[in-house]
């Protein structure tokens, strides 16, 4: 398969540094989420200023400096999907980002996991294409490399309940079939997303610290799909708590 043809060379035909200059004073630590409503509420909660913008062909993404507990963090709204998300993260690394806390919803494969509860992915099943350009082909990748103990201790010390397990990262949101669901669950997946394995591969390749966690949203079973609190405007108070948790994790990194 073409995805097995990994090239470890760091010299690409187009490199992030070719399109983006390093920004003096850019915060080393950034926080990002995927939900636009959650991002807007986070931005409103903190004093902030625009640092710069980056873009894709059809969307412009502002990057803000936020001031939290006397510290400066970068804050931006990540695009959904492995390829788009990783491309934007490459820009942020070129600007000067060295650490990232990235959080978002995931689909739940275990109905015992309640809405908006925290999930720490420990490994990701690679059912997307982007990660194979950053790490050699394998069925799964370690996630939160070097950070799992930190993240677990951070949550435990604050009495925040959480689940840990594998995530199934897929590009095919409308191709999550019952047969695939059974197979991924048999491999240990407790949730499904669209970016985690690719972001983990990028972090390993670029040698940056990326802390990823999820909050539970919709539930997938072989019989039906339950949207639960997936909608942008659902369960906002709990989502605000998750957003604040991400900021506190970033300050502790």
ChimeraX attribute file (.defattr): number of C-alpha atoms within 10 A of each C-alpha:
attribute: neighborCount
match mode: 1-to-1
recipient: residues
	/A:1	5
	/A:2	6
	/A:3	14
	/A:4	12
	/A:5	11
	/A:6	14
	/A:7	13
	/A:8	12
	/A:9	7
	/A:10	10
	/A:11	8
	/A:12	9
	/A:13	6
	/A:14	8
	/A:15	13
	/A:16	17
	/A:17	13
	/A:18	9
	/A:19	10
	/A:20	15
	/A:21	12
	/A:22	14
	/A:23	14
	/A:24	8
	/A:25	10
	/A:26	20
	/A:27	21
	/A:28	16
	/A:29	21
	/A:30	28
	/A:31	25
	/A:32	24
	/A:33	23
	/A:34	18
	/A:35	20
	/A:36	15
	/A:37	18
	/A:38	20
	/A:39	20
	/A:40	12
	/A:41	14
	/A:42	19
	/A:43	17
	/A:44	10
	/A:45	14
	/A:46	13
	/A:47	11
	/A:48	17
	/A:49	14
	/A:50	12
	/A:51	16
	/A:52	13
	/A:53	13
	/A:54	14
	/A:55	12
	/A:56	11
	/A:57	5
	/A:58	5
	/A:59	9
	/A:60	10
	/A:61	15
	/A:62	15
	/A:63	19
	/A:64	23
	/A:65	22
	/A:66	24
	/A:67	15
	/A:68	15
	/A:69	10
	/A:70	8
	/A:71	11
	/A:72	19
	/A:73	22
	/A:74	23
	/A:75	27
	/A:76	23
	/A:77	22
	/A:78	23
	/A:79	22
	/A:80	16
	/A:81	21
	/A:82	22
	/A:83	18
	/A:84	14
	/A:85	20
	/A:86	24
	/A:87	17
	/A:88	20
	/A:89	20
	/A:90	18
	/A:91	21
	/A:92	25
	/A:93	19
	/A:94	19
	/A:95	21
	/A:96	18
	/A:97	22
	/A:98	19
	/A:99	20
	/A:100	27
	/A:101	22
	/A:102	21
	/A:103	24
	/A:104	24
	/A:105	26
	/A:106	24
	/A:107	24
	/A:108	26
	/A:109	24
	/A:110	14
	/A:111	12
	/A:112	8
	/A:113	19
	/A:114	15
	/A:115	19
	/A:116	22
	/A:117	18
	/A:118	22
	/A:119	25
	/A:120	21
	/A:121	25
	/A:122	18
	/A:123	23
	/A:124	28
	/A:125	22
	/A:126	25
	/A:127	19
	/A:128	21
	/A:129	15
	/A:130	24
	/A:131	27
	/A:132	21
	/A:133	18
	/A:134	21
	/A:135	20
	/A:136	16
	/A:137	16
	/A:138	12
	/A:139	9
	/A:140	16
	/A:141	24
	/A:142	16
	/A:143	27
	/A:144	24
	/A:145	18
	/A:146	12
	/A:147	16
	/A:148	17
	/A:149	10
	/A:150	15
	/A:151	18
	/A:152	16
	/A:153	13
	/A:154	16
	/A:155	15
	/A:156	12
	/A:157	8
	/A:158	8
	/A:159	9
	/A:160	13
	/A:161	11
	/A:162	15
	/A:163	14
	/A:164	17
	/A:165	14
	/A:166	24
	/A:167	34
	/A:168	29
	/A:169	27
	/A:170	24
	/A:171	18
	/A:172	12
	/A:173	12
	/A:174	7
	/A:175	10
	/A:176	14
	/A:177	13
	/A:178	14
	/A:179	9
	/A:180	12
	/A:181	20
	/A:182	14
	/A:183	12
	/A:184	19
	/A:185	16
	/A:186	10
	/A:187	13
	/A:188	16
	/A:189	24
	/A:190	23
	/A:191	30
	/A:192	28
	/A:193	23
	/A:194	25
	/A:195	27
	/A:196	34
	/A:197	30
	/A:198	29
	/A:199	26
	/A:200	26
	/A:201	24
	/A:202	23
	/A:203	25
	/A:204	18
	/A:205	15
	/A:206	13
	/A:207	11
	/A:208	16
	/A:209	20
	/A:210	25
	/A:211	28
	/A:212	25
	/A:213	24
	/A:214	26
	/A:215	23
	/A:216	24
	/A:217	24
	/A:218	22
	/A:219	24
	/A:220	20
	/A:221	15
	/A:222	13
	/A:223	7
	/A:224	9
	/A:225	12
	/A:226	14
	/A:227	12
	/A:228	16
	/A:229	18
	/A:230	19
	/A:231	13
	/A:232	12
	/A:233	13
	/A:234	13
	/A:235	14
	/A:236	16
	/A:237	10
	/A:238	14
	/A:239	23
	/A:240	17
	/A:241	12
	/A:242	21
	/A:243	21
	/A:244	14
	/A:245	16
	/A:246	23
	/A:247	20
	/A:248	15
	/A:249	18
	/A:250	18
	/A:251	18
	/A:252	10
	/A:253	15
